[in-house]
């Protein structure tokens, strides 16, 4: 077996592909596609997103300090990609992509109604890292689409056909190959 050593880079894939909604609090809303996002703490529930400083969404985030992470399904993939390559300075992406603004419960930022899960977030800290700033935020509410509730009353997130991003490509999650703790479960 042979391996090559490459220069340092970001090769941590796959990643969740999400649409993050932001607002300046004065009615200027935007949607930015982000793959650089993740869980950072469970109690309190906290997440991070990294946004390039030159982006319009960075400006809105800095003004308002709130955002929503909206998970993306197969049906939302085209809109997600579009929102990642077009600037909200030039258009209303909600309108162009025919996405529905949904009022959030704890933040002054719209959610994307078509998303199966939206995490309402309030920024607690901004870390300047170079090309991007990382916004550390507390999750203040989770809004779910009840059409993904199964017959036993359990939320079946995997039924929503979520999208991931891997090295320039979008993928669905695919086949279930195990469950947390299966390697040590006693039979």
Phi, psi and omega per residue, in radians:
X1 nan 2.368 -3.129
X2 -2.145 2.497 3.081
X3 -2.283 2.678 3.085
X4 -1.917 2.659 3.038
X5 -1.847 2.173 3.117
X6 -1.890 2.910 3.058
X7 -1.146 2.752 -3.133
X8 -0.995 2.432 3.128
X9 -2.914 3.060 -3.139
X10 -1.636 1.762 3.122
X11 -2.133 0.525 3.125
X12 -1.589 1.608 -3.082
X13 -2.287 2.761 -0.072
X14 -1.365 2.877 3.135
X15 -2.229 2.710 3.016
X16 -1.158 2.425 3.028
X17 -1.813 2.068 -3.035
X18 -2.275 2.783 2.982
X19 -1.864 2.117 3.138
X20 -1.777 2.209 3.092
X21 -1.730 2.441 -3.132
X22 -2.397 2.878 3.115
X23 -2.736 2.696 3.060
X24 -1.544 0.012 -3.131
X25 1.490 -0.083 -3.128
X26 -2.060 0.353 3.073
X27 1.754 -0.060 3.077
X28 -1.652 1.850 -3.094
X29 -1.884 2.740 3.079
X30 -2.638 2.801 3.035
X31 -2.155 2.227 3.073
X32 -2.140 2.409 3.073
X33 -1.502 2.308 -3.100
X34 -2.377 2.350 2.968
X35 -1.934 -0.259 3.132
X36 -1.580 1.361 -3.125
X37 -2.524 2.733 3.114
X38 -3.078 2.960 3.076
X39 -1.396 2.378 3.098
X40 -2.144 -0.290 -3.122
X41 -2.831 2.657 -3.140
X42 -1.834 -0.489 -3.132
X43 -2.479 1.687 0.097
X44 -1.314 2.739 3.098
X45 -1.129 2.147 -3.120
X46 -2.408 2.587 3.117
X47 -2.337 2.979 3.027
X48 -2.350 2.648 2.933
X49 -2.339 2.546 3.067
X50 -1.995 2.258 -3.045
X51 -2.266 2.291 3.084
X52 -1.085 2.371 -3.047
X53 -1.061 -0.463 -3.095
X54 -1.410 -0.139 -3.077
X55 -1.324 2.530 3.068
X56 -0.992 -0.696 -3.131
X57 -1.097 -0.568 3.099
X58 -1.063 -0.744 3.122
X59 -1.056 -0.805 -3.118
X60 -1.177 -0.739 3.109
X61 -1.035 -0.742 -3.117
X62 -1.133 -0.639 -3.141
X63 -1.255 -0.744 -2.970
X64 -1.739 -0.576 -3.140
X65 1.232 0.391 3.118
X66 -2.435 2.643 3.062
X67 -2.768 2.924 3.043
X68 -2.236 2.357 3.019
X69 -1.670 2.086 -3.125
X70 -1.935 2.033 -3.141
X71 -1.184 2.669 -3.004
X72 -2.010 2.337 3.065
X73 -1.759 2.996 3.068
X74 -0.934 -0.752 -3.121
X75 -1.096 -0.441 -3.114
X76 -1.667 0.038 -3.030
X77 -1.051 -0.762 -3.138
X78 -1.069 -0.826 3.138
X79 -1.099 -0.699 3.119
X80 -1.051 -0.833 -3.138
X81 -1.090 -0.795 3.140
X82 -1.013 -0.794 -3.115
X83 -1.175 -0.274 3.103
X84 -1.576 -0.285 -3.099
X85 -1.984 -0.180 3.108
X86 -1.935 2.623 -3.115
X87 -1.661 2.403 3.053
X88 -1.261 -0.155 3.036
X89 -1.151 -0.466 -3.009
X90 -1.775 -0.187 -3.040
X91 -2.865 2.923 2.998
X92 -1.682 1.827 -3.069
X93 -1.159 -0.527 3.055
X94 -1.023 -0.819 -3.098
X95 -1.185 -0.864 -3.083
X96 -1.079 -0.713 -3.107
X97 -1.597 0.064 3.132
X98 0.948 0.790 3.068
X99 -1.723 2.577 -3.056
X100 -1.708 2.185 3.031
X101 -1.263 2.343 3.076
X102 -2.147 2.355 -3.131
X103 -1.187 2.319 3.080
X104 -1.417 2.829 -3.117
X105 -1.656 -0.430 -3.054
X106 -2.221 -0.104 -3.106
X107 -2.296 2.817 3.124
X108 -1.736 0.981 3.137
X109 -2.468 2.367 3.115
X110 -1.279 2.608 3.000
X111 -1.664 2.902 3.037
X112 -1.710 1.946 -3.052
X113 -1.027 -0.586 -3.094
X114 -1.279 -0.182 3.134
X115 -1.349 2.451 3.134
X116 -1.253 -0.459 -3.140
X117 -2.529 2.323 3.046
X118 -2.221 2.287 3.101
X119 -1.835 2.059 3.097
X120 -1.461 2.262 -2.977
X121 -2.339 2.461 3.052
X122 -2.067 2.185 -3.093
X123 -1.154 2.287 3.094
X124 -1.873 -0.479 -3.094
X125 -2.761 2.524 3.041
X126 -2.063 2.212 3.115
X127 -1.923 2.067 3.085
X128 -1.390 2.112 -3.003
X129 -2.075 -0.038 -3.055
X130 2.218 -1.980 -3.127
X131 -1.162 -0.483 -3.095
X132 -2.188 2.720 2.915
X133 -1.863 2.430 3.080
X134 -1.761 2.189 3.127
X135 -1.750 1.935 3.061
X136 -1.552 2.261 -3.036
X137 -2.444 2.622 3.033
X138 -1.561 2.367 3.061
X139 -1.402 2.090 -3.075
X140 -1.758 -0.272 3.070
X141 -2.908 2.652 3.025
X142 -2.137 2.185 -3.116
X143 -1.954 2.166 -3.094
X144 -2.060 2.649 3.051
X145 -1.481 2.035 -3.047
X146 -1.208 -0.087 3.073
X147 -1.220 -0.193 3.093
X148 -1.722 0.246 3.034
X149 -1.442 2.278 -3.137
X150 -1.488 3.137 -3.061
X151 -1.103 -0.373 3.128
X152 -1.620 0.053 3.135
X153 1.519 0.189 3.123
X154 -1.664 2.454 3.099
X155 -1.312 2.136 -3.108
X156 -1.852 1.368 -3.098
X157 -1.014 -0.644 -3.097
X158 -1.137 -0.338 3.099
X159 -1.261 -0.207 -3.084
X160 -1.448 -0.106 3.085
X161 1.085 1.013 -3.095
X162 -1.162 2.739 -3.093
X163 -1.916 2.481 3.003
X164 -2.106 2.878 3.123
X165 -2.093 2.275 3.109
X166 -2.472 1.904 3.026
X167 0.874 0.885 3.064
X168 1.557 0.028 -3.100
X169 -2.181 2.659 3.060
X170 -1.818 2.434 -3.141
X171 -2.396 2.672 2.910
X172 -1.430 2.972 -3.050
X173 -1.241 -0.598 3.094
X174 1.517 -2.703 -2.988
X175 -1.329 2.440 3.038
X176 -1.345 2.148 -3.110
X177 -1.994 0.092 3.115
X178 2.953 3.003 3.137
X179 -2.229 2.557 -3.116
X180 -0.883 2.195 3.102
X181 1.546 -0.003 -3.091
X182 -1.107 -0.454 -3.091
X183 -1.235 -0.342 -3.111
X184 -2.079 0.064 -3.128
X185 -1.176 2.337 3.101
X186 -1.421 2.381 -3.106
X187 -1.569 nan nan
